[in-house]
Amino acid sequence: MNASTNPEPLAVTLPGRPCSAAAALHVVGEKWALLAVREIFFGNHRFEAIARNTGAPRDRIAARLRALEQAGVVERRLYNERPPRYEYHLTASGRDLAPVIRALLDWGDRWVNEEPPVVMVHEPGDEQEAESLHAHPHDLDAVWICRTCGEEVATTALTVDVRAPGWDRAGPVPAE
């Protein structure tokens, strides 16, 4: 990503393979962190609702929210001055986690739950969508679309191109 879309990447150095997935999990990979992001994404901005709906101990969710704020995933906004009370909102970085939450919901629906306890609904809003046959709200059936060619992408059509110096798909490349 360039500087205009990602102003200041976090500097994360971890052992093992250089990998953006590992770096992302370092920031948001703990269960309570992702569940806090889910709740804020669902529109629950106050600490009480986030703690209640995640089921996390209050001290644990408070620590995760502080860490997410420090990482730039959420921001606190004052909603009451006396006493000071804050709401949590997703930043651009946090909003970009929506597909991750969606993927976890899809996986849980397929492999864990018999019936989906939460369904994402697409509510067409712009004029072009309103004129389509699907102008009414409907359950979201999301797919990956390649921005370059416009085709739907199946995971079986993906390969890995390792670009980290000194590494290939199998792991570290021995020094010559």
Backbone as a chain_set.jsonl record, in Angstrom:
{"seq": "MNASTNPEPLAVTLPGRPCSAAAALHVVGEKWALLAVREIFFGNHRFEAIARNTGAPRDRIAARLRALEQAGVVERRLYNERPPRYEYHLTASGRDLAPVIRALLDWGDRWVNEEPPVVMVHEPGDEQEAESLHAHPHDLDAVWICRTCGEEVATTALTVDVRAPGWDRAGPVPAE", "coords": {"N": [[0.834, -1.181, 0.0], [0.372, 2.285, -0.581], [1.487, 5.484, 0.753], [-0.728, 7.179, 0.811], [-2.96, 5.591, 1.269], [-2.358, 4.177, 3.516], [-1.295, 5.665, 6.089], [0.739, 5.47, 8.183], [2.35, 2.709, 8.696], [2.355, 0.209, 11.249], [5.311, -0.662, 12.941], [6.246, -3.805, 13.071], [8.122, -6.383, 14.225], [8.713, -9.713, 14.077], [9.52, -13.068, 15.175], [10.335, -15.777, 12.906], [8.776, -16.452, 9.683], [8.686, -13.592, 7.602], [5.711, -11.925, 7.379], [2.628, -10.542, 6.526], [0.229, -11.469, 7.589], [1.001, -12.606, 10.034], [1.94, -10.288, 11.303], [-0.428, -8.793, 11.4], [-1.983, -10.45, 13.054], [-0.532, -10.172, 15.365], [-1.341, -7.679, 16.186], [-4.234, -7.709, 16.197], [-5.02, -10.298, 16.745], [-5.791, -11.613, 19.091], [-8.421, -13.196, 20.828], [-10.328, -11.573, 22.347], [-9.788, -9.065, 21.337], [-10.563, -9.146, 18.605], [-13.265, -9.725, 18.999], [-14.092, -7.402, 20.278], [-13.713, -5.576, 18.17], [-15.632, -6.657, 16.448], [-18.008, -6.069, 17.881], [-17.989, -3.248, 17.889], [-18.084, -2.817, 15.163], [-20.646, -3.858, 14.747], [-22.066, -1.794, 15.771], [-22.08, -1.211, 18.48], [-20.892, 0.918, 20.717], [-20.241, 1.689, 23.278], [-18.488, 1.012, 26.321], [-19.756, -0.702, 28.236], [-21.628, -2.184, 26.698], [-19.903, -3.416, 24.879], [-18.288, -4.984, 26.584], [-20.296, -6.622, 27.76], [-21.394, -7.942, 25.48], [-19.243, -9.291, 24.36], [-18.547, -11.022, 26.349], [-16.269, -10.936, 27.76], [-14.012, -10.633, 30.559], [-14.12, -7.576, 32.41], [-11.67, -6.203, 32.934], [-9.988, -7.401, 31.081], [-11.175, -6.792, 28.576], [-10.981, -4.047, 28.682], [-8.206, -3.724, 28.612], [-7.704, -4.769, 26.053], [-9.088, -2.953, 24.432], [-7.607, -0.633, 24.964], [-5.137, -1.405, 23.839], [-5.92, -1.737, 21.158], [-6.593, 0.874, 20.585], [-4.087, 2.124, 20.866], [-2.826, 0.912, 18.728], [-4.1, 2.092, 16.652], [-6.491, 1.105, 15.663], [-8.96, 1.464, 16.838], [-10.717, 4.382, 18.036], [-11.2, 6.574, 20.774], [-14.039, 8.487, 21.673], [-15.238, 11.297, 23.267], [-18.291, 11.34, 24.938], [-19.631, 12.222, 27.119], [-19.053, 14.759, 29.401], [-18.987, 15.183, 32.229], [-19.462, 12.773, 34.479], [-16.328, 12.066, 32.765], [-16.923, 10.212, 29.892], [-16.496, 7.763, 27.396], [-16.92, 6.713, 23.984], [-16.244, 4.015, 21.738], [-14.92, 3.889, 18.515], [-14.434, 2.607, 15.22], [-11.464, 3.145, 13.401], [-10.19, 4.033, 10.132], [-8.434, 1.947, 9.698], [-9.533, 0.03, 11.443], [-12.092, -0.288, 10.295], [-11.336, -1.537, 7.973], [-11.103, -4.121, 8.794], [-13.515, -5.353, 8.486], [-13.987, -7.326, 6.379], [-12.567, -9.433, 7.513], [-13.965, -10.025, 9.857], [-16.339, -10.757, 8.607], [-15.445, -13.047, 7.185], [-14.808, -14.753, 9.324], [-17.366, -15.052, 10.446], [-18.656, -16.377, 8.298], [-17.122, -18.76, 8.168], [-17.608, -19.835, 10.727], [-20.381, -20.205, 10.505], [-20.44, -22.207, 8.601], [-18.8, -24.324, 9.597], [-19.092, -24.574, 12.381], [-21.551, -23.71, 13.686], [-24.981, -24.826, 13.612], [-27.082, -23.283, 12.645], [-26.948, -19.97, 11.361], [-26.201, -17.536, 13.766], [-26.009, -14.821, 13.421], [-26.605, -12.694, 10.725], [-25.297, -11.069, 7.951], [-26.618, -8.323, 6.269], [-27.212, -6.941, 3.139], [-27.987, -3.74, 2.21], [-29.064, -2.167, -0.383], [-28.153, 1.061, -1.528], [-27.321, 3.17, -3.245], [-28.157, 4.906, -6.348], [-27.667, 3.323, -8.664], [-27.639, 0.706, -7.634], [-30.223, 0.656, -6.58], [-31.799, 0.564, -8.819], [-31.459, -1.981, -9.704], [-32.341, -5.513, -9.899], [-32.14, -6.45, -7.361], [-32.892, -4.587, -5.373], [-33.924, -4.54, -2.859], [-33.333, -5.095, 0.691], [-31.119, -7.812, 1.411], [-29.719, -11.018, 2.335], [-26.231, -11.046, 2.66], [-24.116, -12.364, 0.243], [-21.108, -12.823, -0.06], [-18.217, -12.615, -2.183], [-14.858, -13.105, -3.441], [-13.478, -10.81, -5.641], [-11.336, -10.236, -8.303], [-9.549, -7.296, -8.646], [-8.039, -6.598, -10.835], [-8.734, -8.208, -13.127], [-11.447, -8.605, -12.834], [-12.694, -11.023, -12.361], [-14.367, -13.625, -10.464], [-12.767, -15.079, -7.675], [-11.496, -18.193, -6.877], [-10.271, -20.081, -4.121], [-8.707, -22.181, -4.943], [-7.495, -21.227, -7.184], [-5.422, -19.669, -6.449], [-2.003, -18.782, -5.86], [1.136, -18.638, -4.109], [3.407, -16.016, -3.909], [6.367, -15.5, -2.72], [7.936, -12.735, -1.457], [9.634, -11.744, 0.409], [12.939, -11.038, 1.236], [15.344, -13.625, 1.268], [13.653, -15.737, 1.795], [11.536, -18.473, 0.793], [8.672, -20.371, -0.402], [8.898, -22.685, 1.137], [10.346, -21.916, 3.356], [13.065, -20.339, 5.187], [15.73, -19.419, 2.995], [18.757, -21.055, 2.478], [21.855, -19.416, 3.101], [24.119, -18.51, 0.508]], "CA": [[0.0, 0.0, 0.0], [1.148, 3.519, -0.593], [1.303, 6.347, 1.911], [-2.031, 7.824, 0.821], [-3.967, 4.674, 1.772], [-1.918, 3.663, 4.807], [-0.399, 6.745, 6.457], [1.898, 5.11, 8.998], [2.243, 1.313, 9.114], [2.989, -0.151, 12.512], [6.555, -1.41, 12.76], [6.151, -5.05, 13.828], [9.156, -7.351, 13.894], [8.395, -10.955, 14.773], [10.335, -14.209, 14.739], [9.726, -16.615, 11.876], [8.592, -15.939, 8.323], [8.105, -12.255, 7.433], [4.37, -12.175, 6.848], [1.637, -9.563, 6.965], [-0.773, -12.144, 8.429], [1.57, -12.691, 11.38], [1.966, -8.93, 11.854], [-1.812, -8.434, 11.707], [-2.395, -11.215, 14.228], [0.146, -9.572, 16.511], [-2.117, -6.504, 16.581], [-5.662, -7.971, 16.426], [-5.275, -11.732, 16.727], [-6.275, -12.165, 20.345], [-9.875, -13.374, 20.76], [-11.101, -10.442, 22.845], [-9.568, -7.921, 20.45], [-11.442, -9.285, 17.438], [-14.657, -9.626, 19.42], [-14.346, -5.972, 20.5], [-13.878, -5.0, 16.829], [-16.945, -7.11, 15.972], [-19.072, -5.312, 18.55], [-17.988, -1.874, 17.396], [-18.578, -2.938, 13.791], [-22.088, -4.072, 14.844], [-22.692, -0.555, 16.218], [-22.021, -1.074, 19.929], [-19.739, 1.792, 20.916], [-19.965, 1.959, 24.689], [-17.753, -0.046, 27.012], [-20.661, -1.667, 28.87], [-22.171, -3.069, 25.666], [-18.802, -4.214, 24.326], [-17.947, -5.985, 27.598], [-21.422, -7.565, 27.879], [-21.618, -8.735, 24.273], [-18.103, -10.176, 24.108], [-18.423, -11.984, 27.434], [-14.912, -10.815, 28.311], [-13.864, -9.936, 31.839], [-14.0, -6.136, 32.192], [-10.266, -5.784, 32.873], [-9.423, -7.927, 29.838], [-11.664, -6.025, 27.423], [-10.404, -2.699, 28.806], [-6.825, -3.813, 28.123], [-7.723, -4.963, 24.602], [-9.49, -1.69, 23.811], [-6.443, 0.268, 25.038], [-4.158, -1.861, 22.848], [-6.461, -1.42, 19.833], [-6.471, 2.322, 20.425], [-2.665, 2.413, 20.63], [-2.478, 0.41, 17.393], [-4.81, 2.873, 15.644], [-7.629, 0.342, 15.136], [-10.139, 2.147, 17.362], [-10.478, 5.672, 18.675], [-12.175, 6.933, 21.795], [-14.675, 9.787, 21.482], [-15.93, 11.753, 24.461], [-19.72, 11.583, 24.761], [-20.128, 12.84, 28.346], [-17.926, 15.44, 30.034], [-18.977, 15.027, 33.685], [-18.064, 12.356, 34.457], [-15.878, 11.773, 31.394], [-17.29, 8.898, 29.348], [-16.055, 7.663, 26.004], [-17.375, 5.659, 23.091], [-15.196, 3.479, 20.874], [-15.281, 3.871, 17.096], [-13.39, 2.067, 14.354], [-10.747, 4.045, 12.496], [-10.117, 3.429, 8.79], [-7.764, 0.665, 9.91], [-10.506, -0.88, 12.044], [-13.139, -0.589, 9.311], [-10.78, -2.477, 7.002], [-11.219, -5.472, 9.348], [-14.851, -5.881, 8.209], [-13.947, -8.618, 5.675], [-12.057, -10.462, 8.43], [-15.121, -10.397, 10.678], [-17.244, -11.478, 7.708], [-14.88, -14.368, 6.91], [-14.97, -15.555, 10.538], [-18.786, -15.403, 10.529], [-18.925, -17.4, 7.277], [-16.478, -20.013, 8.564], [-18.365, -20.35, 11.867], [-21.672, -20.688, 10.002], [-20.258, -23.448, 7.836], [-18.098, -25.398, 10.278], [-19.296, -24.629, 13.824], [-22.958, -23.575, 14.066], [-25.973, -25.439, 12.734], [-27.805, -22.167, 12.047], [-26.227, -18.716, 11.599], [-26.804, -16.691, 14.796], [-25.936, -13.448, 12.927], [-26.556, -12.664, 9.267], [-25.008, -9.758, 7.378], [-27.635, -7.967, 5.287], [-26.839, -5.871, 2.218], [-29.093, -2.826, 1.962], [-28.675, -1.296, -1.497], [-28.433, 2.442, -1.2], [-27.105, 4.159, -4.301], [-29.123, 4.847, -7.451], [-27.399, 2.203, -9.557], [-28.117, -0.501, -6.973], [-31.671, 0.748, -6.397], [-32.44, 0.222, -10.086], [-31.22, -3.389, -10.021], [-33.363, -6.463, -9.465], [-31.92, -6.747, -5.946], [-32.936, -3.292, -4.704], [-34.391, -4.721, -1.495], [-32.319, -5.708, 1.57], [-30.982, -9.258, 1.246], [-28.547, -11.589, 2.989], [-25.014, -10.849, 1.88], [-23.408, -13.537, -0.265], [-19.881, -12.165, -0.496], [-17.198, -13.377, -2.902], [-13.66, -12.353, -3.805], [-13.413, -10.406, -7.045], [-10.027, -9.686, -8.636], [-9.669, -5.925, -9.165], [-7.339, -6.476, -12.112], [-9.455, -8.809, -14.255], [-12.878, -8.594, -12.583], [-13.238, -12.366, -12.207], [-14.502, -14.187, -9.128], [-11.561, -15.839, -7.362], [-11.604, -19.388, -6.032], [-8.999, -20.288, -3.422], [-7.912, -23.145, -5.707], [-6.814, -20.511, -8.265], [-4.411, -18.807, -5.847], [-0.665, -19.284, -5.56], [1.872, -17.754, -3.211], [4.643, -15.46, -4.441], [7.089, -15.002, -1.549], [8.772, -11.606, -1.866], [10.528, -11.376, 1.508], [14.305, -11.477, 0.938], [15.871, -14.744, 2.039], [12.605, -16.705, 2.076], [10.702, -18.995, -0.28], [7.475, -20.977, 0.165], [9.242, -23.727, 2.108], [10.935, -21.317, 4.545], [14.271, -19.555, 4.911], [16.633, -19.934, 1.969], [20.115, -21.08, 3.021], [22.815, -18.439, 2.547], [25.014, -19.131, -0.483]], "C": [[0.872, 1.235, 0.0], [0.774, 4.398, 0.59], [-0.081, 6.977, 1.948], [-3.119, 6.903, 1.369], [-3.604, 4.12, 3.141], [-0.872, 4.621, 5.347], [0.85, 6.332, 7.216], [1.778, 3.661, 9.448], [2.931, 1.105, 10.466], [4.258, -0.933, 12.204], [6.499, -2.64, 13.659], [7.223, -5.996, 13.327], [8.914, -8.592, 14.738], [9.345, -12.049, 14.34], [9.609, -15.005, 13.662], [9.596, -15.892, 10.55], [8.062, -14.507, 8.337], [6.756, -12.405, 6.731], [3.398, -11.146, 7.409], [0.546, -10.192, 7.819], [-0.269, -12.244, 9.863], [1.59, -11.322, 12.049], [0.556, -8.486, 12.237], [-2.297, -9.166, 12.948], [-1.721, -10.704, 15.497], [-0.664, -8.398, 17.058], [-3.546, -6.883, 16.98], [-6.01, -9.444, 16.6], [-5.757, -12.345, 18.019], [-7.808, -12.153, 20.312], [-10.654, -12.133, 21.19], [-10.922, -9.205, 21.969], [-10.508, -7.999, 19.247], [-12.911, -9.212, 17.827], [-15.035, -8.181, 19.749], [-14.55, -5.271, 19.16], [-15.234, -5.391, 16.262], [-18.06, -6.265, 16.573], [-19.139, -3.878, 18.057], [-18.501, -1.843, 15.96], [-20.099, -3.117, 13.774], [-22.816, -2.835, 15.369], [-22.736, -0.352, 17.719], [-20.757, -0.32, 20.289], [-19.362, 2.015, 22.37], [-19.38, 0.736, 25.365], [-18.681, -1.115, 27.577], [-21.196, -2.672, 27.852], [-21.082, -3.968, 25.088], [-18.429, -5.326, 25.305], [-19.044, -7.05, 27.691], [-21.492, -8.506, 26.679], [-20.44, -9.618, 23.889], [-18.019, -11.28, 25.148], [-17.068, -11.925, 28.116], [-14.955, -10.231, 29.72], [-13.578, -8.458, 31.566], [-12.551, -5.681, 32.085], [-9.617, -6.229, 31.564], [-9.871, -7.109, 28.643], [-11.139, -4.599, 27.481], [-8.976, -2.689, 28.279], [-6.793, -3.967, 26.609], [-8.118, -3.673, 23.894], [-8.356, -0.678, 23.86], [-5.405, -0.107, 23.985], [-4.637, -1.547, 21.432], [-6.395, 0.069, 19.555], [-5.019, 2.698, 20.131], [-2.22, 1.982, 19.237], [-3.192, 1.176, 16.284], [-5.985, 2.155, 15.014], [-8.942, 0.957, 15.601], [-9.723, 3.51, 17.893], [-11.576, 5.904, 19.705], [-12.711, 8.322, 21.492], [-15.475, 10.114, 22.733], [-17.41, 11.959, 24.152], [-20.351, 12.192, 26.006], [-18.943, 13.458, 29.068], [-17.844, 15.213, 31.534], [-19.925, 13.932, 34.085], [-17.644, 12.037, 33.023], [-16.218, 10.333, 31.0], [-16.971, 8.903, 27.857], [-16.774, 6.538, 25.279], [-16.18, 5.219, 22.254], [-15.734, 3.405, 19.447], [-14.113, 3.301, 16.306], [-12.768, 3.196, 13.54], [-10.813, 3.41, 11.104], [-9.464, 2.054, 8.881], [-8.735, -0.367, 10.475], [-11.614, -1.258, 11.075], [-12.641, -1.575, 8.26], [-10.771, -3.918, 7.528], [-12.59, -6.096, 9.082], [-14.812, -7.195, 7.427], [-13.413, -9.754, 6.547], [-13.199, -10.958, 9.306], [-16.099, -11.212, 9.832], [-16.737, -12.894, 7.435], [-15.023, -15.281, 8.128], [-16.426, -15.968, 10.735], [-19.12, -16.522, 9.54], [-18.36, -18.754, 7.684], [-17.243, -20.645, 9.728], [-19.724, -20.888, 11.452], [-21.523, -22.036, 9.313], [-19.741, -24.599, 8.687], [-18.388, -25.539, 11.77], [-20.777, -24.629, 14.207], [-23.878, -24.266, 13.077], [-26.769, -24.381, 11.985], [-27.033, -20.885, 12.328], [-26.91, -17.87, 12.679], [-26.824, -15.21, 14.404], [-25.833, -13.519, 11.411], [-26.269, -11.235, 8.824], [-26.025, -9.508, 6.264], [-27.127, -6.796, 4.458], [-28.076, -5.041, 1.938], [-28.686, -1.86, 0.859], [-29.088, 0.142, -1.222], [-28.259, 3.422, -2.336], [-28.073, 3.921, -5.459], [-28.923, 3.643, -8.354], [-27.912, 0.903, -8.935], [-29.627, -0.499, -6.852], [-32.422, 0.365, -7.666], [-32.288, -1.259, -10.439], [-32.376, -4.252, -9.524], [-33.287, -6.736, -7.963], [-31.94, -5.477, -5.107], [-33.419, -3.395, -3.26], [-33.267, -5.287, -0.616], [-32.309, -7.233, 1.4], [-29.724, -9.738, 1.964], [-27.34, -11.454, 2.077], [-24.402, -12.19, 1.504], [-22.128, -13.001, -0.89], [-18.94, -13.137, -1.202], [-15.977, -12.488, -3.097], [-13.721, -12.056, -5.292], [-12.039, -9.787, -7.275], [-10.211, -8.288, -9.229], [-9.013, -5.759, -10.524], [-8.179, -6.992, -13.275], [-10.96, -8.855, -14.063], [-13.508, -9.957, -12.39], [-13.394, -12.734, -10.735], [-13.314, -15.109, -8.884], [-11.897, -17.01, -6.453], [-10.25, -19.605, -5.351], [-8.116, -21.294, -4.162], [-7.149, -22.485, -6.848], [-5.727, -19.581, -7.73], [-3.086, -19.533, -5.69], [0.013, -18.259, -4.659], [3.166, -17.33, -3.886], [5.372, -14.823, -3.263], [8.073, -13.931, -2.006], [9.7, -11.131, -0.755], [11.925, -11.9, 1.195], [14.741, -12.615, 1.862], [14.852, -15.819, 2.375], [11.983, -17.206, 0.787], [9.506, -19.682, 0.376], [7.785, -21.992, 1.252], [9.821, -23.145, 3.394], [12.166, -20.52, 4.197], [15.159, -20.234, 3.883], [18.046, -19.916, 2.557], [21.019, -20.056, 2.317], [23.778, -19.151, 1.614], [26.463, -18.85, -0.179]], "O": [[1.986, 1.222, 0.525], [-0.152, 4.085, 1.339], [-0.571, 7.286, 3.035], [-4.118, 7.397, 1.892], [-4.482, 3.635, 3.855], [0.319, 4.429, 5.102], [1.936, 6.819, 6.902], [1.164, 3.394, 10.481], [3.941, 1.735, 10.777], [4.272, -1.773, 11.303], [6.684, -2.533, 14.871], [7.238, -6.369, 12.154], [8.91, -8.526, 15.967], [9.92, -11.976, 13.254], [8.389, -14.906, 13.533], [10.222, -14.857, 10.323], [7.077, -14.232, 9.023], [6.675, -12.943, 5.627], [3.354, -10.91, 8.616], [-0.012, -9.524, 8.689], [-1.023, -11.996, 10.804], [1.289, -11.209, 13.237], [0.366, -7.868, 13.284], [-2.952, -8.57, 13.803], [-2.289, -10.8, 16.585], [-0.666, -8.154, 18.264], [-4.027, -6.418, 18.013], [-7.189, -9.799, 16.602], [-6.107, -13.525, 18.03], [-8.413, -11.2, 19.821], [-11.547, -11.687, 20.47], [-11.832, -8.382, 21.878], [-11.173, -7.018, 18.913], [-13.724, -8.691, 17.064], [-16.176, -7.777, 19.524], [-15.463, -4.456, 19.024], [-15.917, -4.561, 15.661], [-18.95, -5.8, 15.86], [-20.226, -3.348, 17.832], [-19.261, -0.951, 15.585], [-20.772, -2.588, 12.889], [-24.046, -2.817, 15.412], [-23.37, 0.591, 18.191], [-19.659, -0.864, 20.176], [-18.262, 2.487, 22.656], [-19.714, -0.405, 25.044], [-18.421, -2.307, 27.415], [-21.215, -3.875, 28.114], [-21.317, -5.15, 24.839], [-18.271, -6.48, 24.904], [-18.75, -8.246, 27.7], [-21.632, -9.719, 26.84], [-20.618, -10.597, 23.165], [-17.483, -12.354, 24.874], [-16.754, -12.769, 28.955], [-15.832, -9.427, 30.037], [-12.879, -8.124, 30.609], [-12.231, -4.854, 31.231], [-8.789, -5.511, 31.004], [-9.057, -6.763, 27.786], [-10.876, -3.998, 26.439], [-8.576, -1.758, 27.58], [-5.95, -3.365, 25.945], [-7.541, -3.336, 22.86], [-8.155, 0.065, 22.899], [-4.855, 0.767, 23.313], [-3.838, -1.134, 20.591], [-6.166, 0.483, 18.418], [-4.757, 3.506, 19.241], [-1.345, 2.606, 18.636], [-2.928, 0.943, 15.104], [-6.438, 2.547, 13.939], [-9.922, 0.975, 14.857], [-8.549, 3.763, 18.163], [-12.72, 5.486, 19.528], [-11.963, 9.221, 21.107], [-16.285, 9.312, 23.197], [-17.751, 12.674, 23.209], [-21.498, 12.636, 25.954], [-17.945, 12.784, 29.324], [-16.746, 15.062, 32.07], [-21.135, 14.15, 34.032], [-18.488, 11.769, 32.168], [-15.849, 9.376, 31.682], [-17.15, 9.903, 27.162], [-17.181, 5.545, 25.882], [-15.219, 5.97, 22.088], [-16.843, 2.929, 19.203], [-12.952, 3.486, 16.67], [-13.465, 4.087, 13.055], [-11.43, 2.359, 10.93], [-9.895, 1.111, 8.217], [-8.751, -1.514, 10.028], [-12.035, -2.414, 11.032], [-13.422, -2.356, 7.717], [-10.461, -4.841, 6.775], [-12.805, -7.26, 9.421], [-15.547, -8.117, 7.781], [-13.772, -10.913, 6.339], [-13.38, -12.163, 9.478], [-16.622, -12.23, 10.283], [-17.521, -13.842, 7.454], [-15.327, -16.464, 7.976], [-16.702, -17.097, 11.141], [-19.784, -17.495, 9.896], [-19.034, -19.777, 7.562], [-17.501, -21.848, 9.72], [-20.178, -21.906, 11.976], [-22.388, -22.903, 9.435], [-20.189, -25.734, 8.523], [-17.972, -26.525, 12.378], [-21.205, -25.482, 14.985], [-23.614, -24.298, 11.875], [-27.096, -24.567, 10.812], [-26.51, -20.721, 13.43], [-28.08, -17.519, 12.528], [-27.573, -14.428, 14.989], [-25.062, -14.314, 10.874], [-26.928, -10.298, 9.275], [-26.261, -10.374, 5.422], [-26.67, -5.789, 4.998], [-29.095, -5.563, 1.485], [-28.037, -0.849, 1.126], [-30.194, 0.418, -0.756], [-28.979, 4.42, -2.396], [-28.721, 2.877, -5.54], [-29.893, 3.008, -8.769], [-28.542, 0.093, -9.614], [-30.257, -1.545, -7.005], [-33.557, -0.107, -7.598], [-32.925, -1.737, -11.378], [-33.269, -3.778, -8.822], [-34.256, -7.2, -7.363], [-31.099, -5.304, -4.225], [-33.327, -2.42, -2.514], [-32.338, -5.901, -1.139], [-33.361, -7.858, 1.263], [-28.785, -8.97, 2.175], [-27.418, -11.714, 0.876], [-24.196, -13.049, 2.362], [-22.069, -12.755, -2.094], [-18.875, -14.319, -0.865], [-16.053, -11.269, -2.94], [-13.985, -12.944, -6.103], [-11.622, -8.907, -6.521], [-10.944, -8.116, -10.203], [-9.39, -4.871, -11.288], [-8.326, -6.31, -14.29], [-11.691, -9.114, -15.019], [-14.728, -10.058, -12.267], [-12.667, -12.238, -9.874], [-12.899, -15.839, -9.783], [-12.505, -16.841, -5.396], [-9.205, -19.341, -5.944], [-6.894, -21.257, -4.019], [-6.253, -23.101, -7.426], [-5.17, -18.787, -8.488], [-3.044, -20.735, -5.424], [-0.487, -17.149, -4.476], [3.928, -18.165, -4.373], [5.026, -13.716, -2.851], [8.939, -14.19, -2.842], [10.478, -10.201, -0.964], [12.084, -13.089, 0.915], [14.532, -12.568, 3.074], [15.145, -16.723, 3.158], [11.904, -16.472, -0.199], [9.338, -19.587, 1.592], [7.008, -22.142, 2.195], [9.794, -23.811, 4.429], [12.32, -20.069, 3.062], [15.324, -21.453, 3.89], [18.489, -18.891, 3.074], [20.945, -19.868, 1.103], [24.206, -20.27, 1.895], [27.345, -19.297, -0.912]]}, "num_chains": 1, "name": "protein.A"}
